[in-house]
């Protein structure tokens, strides 16, 4: 902000609120600055010098010179003594420049984790060819020539900087959309990328998923000074943060649904969510469903890359169902979310013969209502246990009216079960009536009951649905989709 604008603001504040108003604004400004000072910092390089008195002074001098040069070329740095070096530093830096401390066995676990995270270790001995200047006077008098001499050093550091990707998430509470973003993170880490999860609010420091570990950065508690090669917004609440991230080179938005529809038109979030589809800055859009691609183009004029969603076939193993005994119907979804239409599912099953059908209800958020006939209520089932639930049920009854991408039917198909569902844009990606599932129109309860009865009575129908469902899920194996994901992020 220039001085003229500041003067105008001060005058307006004085005119409106007097000296007391100006004093309050000054106090607010000081509090904000103090809060920033208390935050952690995400930076590019961490220099760690030895605590050994034989090396400490020399390493500090060498590192100080290199840090100064890196800062001049817009890289962020920090210097610490080896005694202070902990696992927590691995979350906030991309390159670790180490003195003699690199020879200490006590740091081996840290070094191993740095490699797992695809970050980089540089040893002091690797830098012997990069002497910048002999003394401070030379640096002051011949700064341009010194910077020219430093070109090789800067080029070297550029070459070791890992390509890093920041996945921006509202939090780490698991949902279908979060799972997709995390799967992208896993594929990227496997390909050698340094991937960090930036959250709007999360107390976790590390996150384990599918055999991968990621550093987690709470944006409320962190200043972003380090470069982010590719910042990815995932839900609408993360878009303003990515928009304002001045250290991000490339910015993208993973659109997984029309989130405006999650709110009534009177809700302020209705407008805020909608704004994110028309950002003021250059932001590349990509999406997991063709229906999202369509409305992004037609309504907002956004050119969008389409990347299919996949499934972990190793986790959702096929299991043959027997229809000789009691039939178990699974209803899944948050009954508090109106668009999930769970009430209709229970209107259907409440009319079924309780001697023939057993009803299971699985919901992560909403709880069962008194009018629901539920034989087994499954609340907050861990994701790794969800496949077991599907395998124990014969039919999934999925009545959602709106989905970004509907995972439960695909997961049920993968385990060898059957699906009766209301068609929506989110399941139209892969569900075909009478081919791999049976569909019915929302509100037509008699048709829904008829479809359930058909599956139970017609063995030939079951065989056809199973064969085609297995073809469908095979096409959605994440291994087949990895090239699409890597091509976009490259």
Secondary structure, DSSP 4 states (H G I P E B T S, - for coil): --HHHHHHHHHHHHHHHHHHHHHHHHHHHHHHHHHHHHSEEE-SEEEEE--STTTHHHHHHHHHHHHHHHHHTT--EEEEEGGG--TTHHHH-SEEEE-GGGG-GGGHHHHHHHHHTT-EEEEGGGGTT----SSHHHHHHTHHHHHHHTHHHHHHHHHHS--EEEEEES-S---HHHHHHHHHHHHHHHTT-EEEEEESS---SEEEETTEEEEEEEGGGEEE-S-EEEEEE-SHHHHHHHHT-TTEEEEEEEE-S-GGGGS-TTSHHHHHHHHGGG-SS--EEEES-HHHHHHHHHHH---EEE----B-TTTS---PPP-SSPEEEEEES-TTSGGG-HHHHHHHHTTS-TTTEEEEEEESS----TT---SEEEES--HHHHHHHHHT-SEEEE--S--SS-HHHHHHHHTT-EEEEE--TTTTTT--BTTTBEEE-TT-HHHHHHHHHHHHH-HHHHHHHHHHHHHHHHHTBHHHHHHHHHHHH-
